[in-house]
């Protein structure tokens, strides 16, 4: 079952619950898989500058981008987000 992610002003929510991108977990998954910024960009189709910003925690990905990254990492979106609150 999939939930609808609502994005407003770069903040997300599912069913009214706020969500945050977890850059630490993202970096851990990159390291575990041995993926470079260049390679995750190639696999996911997400630009290298976006990948770099995500890695630093300087950017929150759009829901579509988050899905691409999750697929490229062989994980699900839930493993890349934290629920605020």
C-alpha positions as CSV (number, residue, x, y, z in Angstrom):
1,X,0.0,0.0,0.0
2,X,1.3,3.4,-0.9
3,X,0.5,6.7,0.9
4,X,0.2,10.0,-0.9
5,X,3.0,12.4,-0.1
6,X,1.9,16.0,0.0
7,X,4.7,18.5,-0.6
8,X,4.2,22.2,0.3
9,X,7.1,24.6,0.5
10,X,9.6,21.7,0.5
11,X,7.9,20.1,3.5
12,X,6.2,16.8,3.2
13,X,3.4,15.1,5.0
14,X,1.5,11.8,4.8
15,X,-1.9,11.8,6.4
16,X,-1.0,15.1,8.1
17,X,2.2,13.7,9.6
18,X,5.3,15.8,8.7
19,X,8.3,14.0,7.1
20,X,11.9,14.9,6.9
21,X,14.6,13.5,4.6
22,X,17.3,11.6,6.6
23,X,20.6,12.5,5.0
24,X,22.6,10.5,7.6
25,X,20.7,7.3,6.6
26,X,21.1,8.2,2.9
27,X,24.9,8.5,3.4
28,X,25.0,5.2,5.3
29,X,23.2,3.4,2.5
30,X,25.5,5.0,-0.1
31,X,28.6,3.8,1.9
32,X,27.1,0.3,2.4
33,X,26.5,-0.1,-1.3
34,X,29.9,1.4,-2.2
35,X,28.2,4.0,-4.5
36,X,29.8,7.2,-5.5
37,X,27.9,10.4,-6.3
38,X,28.5,9.8,-10.0
39,X,27.2,6.2,-9.9
40,X,24.1,6.9,-7.8
41,X,23.4,9.8,-10.3
42,X,23.7,7.5,-13.2
43,X,21.6,4.7,-11.7
44,X,18.8,7.0,-10.4
45,X,18.8,9.6,-13.2
46,X,19.1,12.4,-10.6
47,X,21.5,15.2,-11.3
48,X,24.9,15.1,-9.6
49,X,24.4,18.6,-8.0
50,X,21.2,17.3,-6.4
51,X,23.0,14.2,-5.2
52,X,25.7,16.3,-3.7
53,X,23.2,18.6,-1.9
54,X,21.3,15.6,-0.5
55,X,24.5,14.1,0.8
56,X,25.4,17.3,2.7
57,X,21.8,17.6,4.0
58,X,21.4,20.9,2.1
59,X,18.4,19.9,0.2
60,X,15.1,18.0,0.6
61,X,14.3,15.9,-2.5
62,X,10.9,16.1,-4.1
63,X,8.8,12.9,-3.7
64,X,9.5,11.8,-7.3
65,X,13.3,12.3,-6.8
66,X,13.1,10.4,-3.5
67,X,11.5,7.5,-5.2
68,X,14.2,7.4,-7.8
69,X,16.9,7.4,-5.2
70,X,15.2,4.8,-3.1
71,X,14.9,2.4,-6.1
72,X,18.6,3.1,-7.1
73,X,19.6,2.2,-3.5
74,X,17.4,-1.0,-3.5
75,X,15.4,0.3,-0.6
76,X,12.1,1.9,0.0
77,X,11.2,5.6,0.6
78,X,10.4,4.9,4.3
79,X,14.1,4.1,4.9
80,X,15.1,7.6,3.8
81,X,12.7,9.6,5.8
82,X,12.0,10.4,9.4
83,X,8.6,11.3,10.8
84,X,8.6,14.6,12.7
85,X,7.0,14.7,16.0
